[in-house]
Amino acid sequence: MGANCDYHRFRDELESIDVNVRASGAESLAVDFALEGLPKSASAAARQRRARFALVALRMELLRHLLGLPSFRAYSKALASSDLLAEFCGIRDLEGIKWSSKSTLDRASKFFSEGQLESLNRLMVEVCANSDLCGDVGLEQAVDVSVCRIPFRFHLSGSFLWAQTNFSSGTV
């Protein structure tokens, strides 16, 4: 595994979340939400920018909660100094790491409405409970969510990987 097993576990966890975000349809739903608010007359470039930021905002918030809700100042420093974190959030390109300022992180944290966050959370629960879809997010069998309580909102859960891996404890 290498010298720093905690780093490797964390990297593997981010890779798993990356796969789950894509496979669950959460990214597609986030883009749909982002485009809902644009006027029909919005240019293709404006639509593309908004869709891109929706993906970044979703991933930034998942990561921020996974990291224990650091201050925007601390989070900004972490993103700007870590290729791993920046890559996960989709803010690293050939020129370096972009969009890691405190104001951008704050904007990302407010990008989705409460209703949209609830829909994203519901989507993940539905994927985990669906025997045809649960394999897409790494589950061997569907989870019986009829007895699970969901006392949190999507943005307070840390990540939906957290929800996925804690079904066995009876708490989502």
C-alpha positions in Angstrom: 0.0 0.0 0.0 2.9 2.4 0.4 4.3 4.5 3.2 1.2 6.6 4.0 -1.8 4.2 4.2 -4.1 7.0 5.4 -3.4 9.0 2.2 -4.0 5.9 0.1 -7.3 5.2 1.8 -8.5 8.8 1.4 -7.5 8.7 -2.3 -9.4 5.5 -2.7 -12.4 7.0 -0.9 -12.4 10.0 -3.3 -12.1 7.7 -6.3 -15.1 5.7 -5.0 -17.1 8.9 -4.5 -16.1 10.1 -7.9 -17.5 6.9 -9.5 -20.7 7.1 -7.4 -21.4 10.7 -8.2 -21.1 9.9 -11.9 -22.9 6.5 -11.8 -25.8 7.6 -9.6 -26.9 10.4 -12.0 -26.2 13.0 -9.3 -24.0 15.0 -11.7 -26.7 15.0 -14.4 -29.3 16.1 -11.9 -27.0 18.9 -10.6 -26.6 20.1 -14.2 -30.3 20.0 -14.8 -30.8 22.1 -11.6 -28.2 24.6 -12.7 -29.8 25.1 -16.1 -33.3 25.5 -14.6 -32.6 29.0 -13.5 -31.2 30.3 -16.8 -33.5 32.2 -19.2 -34.2 30.5 -22.4 -32.3 33.3 -24.2 -29.0 32.4 -22.4 -26.2 31.8 -24.7 -24.7 28.4 -25.2 -21.5 29.6 -23.5 -23.5 30.9 -20.4 -25.2 27.5 -20.2 -22.0 25.7 -20.4 -20.3 27.8 -17.7 -23.3 27.3 -15.4 -23.3 23.6 -16.0 -19.6 23.4 -15.3 -19.9 25.3 -12.1 -22.8 23.0 -11.0 -20.4 20.0 -11.2 -17.7 21.9 -9.4 -20.1 23.1 -6.7 -21.5 19.6 -6.1 -18.0 18.1 -5.7 -16.7 21.0 -3.6 -19.5 20.6 -1.2 -19.2 16.9 -1.0 -15.5 17.2 -0.3 -16.0 20.1 2.2 -18.3 18.0 4.2 -16.1 14.9 3.9 -13.3 17.0 5.4 -15.4 18.1 8.4 -16.6 21.5 7.2 -13.3 23.4 7.4 -13.5 27.2 7.3 -13.5 28.6 3.7 -10.0 30.0 4.4 -8.6 26.6 5.5 -10.5 24.8 2.7 -9.2 27.3 0.1 -5.6 26.6 1.2 -6.2 22.9 1.1 -7.6 23.0 -2.4 -5.0 25.3 -3.7 -2.2 23.1 -2.4 -3.5 19.6 -3.2 -3.6 18.2 -6.7 -5.7 15.3 -5.4 -8.4 17.6 -3.9 -8.4 19.9 -6.9 -8.6 17.0 -9.3 -11.6 15.6 -7.4 -13.4 19.0 -7.6 -12.6 19.4 -11.2 -10.7 22.7 -10.7 -7.2 21.6 -11.9 -6.1 21.9 -15.5 -2.9 22.4 -17.5 -2.5 25.9 -16.2 -2.9 24.9 -12.5 -5.6 25.0 -9.9 -8.4 27.5 -10.5 -11.6 28.4 -8.6 -10.2 27.8 -5.1 -10.8 31.2 -3.6 -12.9 31.7 -0.5 -15.6 33.6 -2.4 -15.9 30.8 -5.0 -16.1 28.2 -2.2 -18.8 30.3 -0.5 -20.7 30.6 -3.8 -20.5 26.8 -4.3 -21.9 26.2 -0.9 -25.0 28.2 -1.8 -25.4 27.1 -5.4 -28.2 24.5 -4.8 -31.5 25.2 -3.0 -32.7 23.1 -0.1 -35.2 21.4 -2.4 -32.5 20.6 -4.9 -30.3 19.2 -2.2 -33.2 17.0 -1.0 -33.7 15.7 -4.5 -30.0 14.8 -4.8 -30.2 13.0 -1.5 -33.4 11.2 -2.5 -31.7 10.2 -5.8 -28.8 8.5 -4.0 -31.1 6.7 -1.6 -33.2 5.5 -4.5 -30.1 4.2 -6.4 -28.9 2.3 -3.3 -32.4 0.8 -2.8 -32.9 -0.2 -6.5 -31.7 -3.8 -7.2 -31.0 -2.9 -10.9 -29.0 0.3 -10.1 -27.2 -0.5 -6.8 -24.3 -2.2 -8.5 -23.5 1.1 -10.3 -22.5 2.6 -7.0 -20.6 -0.4 -5.7 -23.2 -2.3 -3.7 -23.5 -6.0 -4.1 -27.2 -5.9 -3.3 -29.9 -3.3 -2.8 -30.3 -1.7 0.6 -33.7 -2.0 2.3 -34.3 1.7 3.0 -37.9 1.2 4.2 -36.6 1.0 7.8 -33.9 3.7 7.5 -34.3 7.1 8.9 -32.8 10.0 6.9 -32.4 12.8 9.5 -30.0 14.9 7.4 -30.0 16.9 4.3 -27.7 16.0 1.4 -25.3 18.8 2.2 -25.1 17.9 5.8 -24.3 14.2 5.3 -20.6 14.5 4.5 -21.1 12.6 1.3 -23.4 10.1 -0.1 -20.6 7.6 0.2 -21.0 8.1 4.0 -24.7 7.2 3.6 -23.9 4.2 1.5 -21.4 2.8 3.9 -23.5 3.3 7.0 -26.7 1.6 5.9 -25.6 -1.5 7.8 -25.7 0.4 11.1 -29.4 1.2 10.6 -28.7 4.9 10.2 -28.4 6.8 6.9 
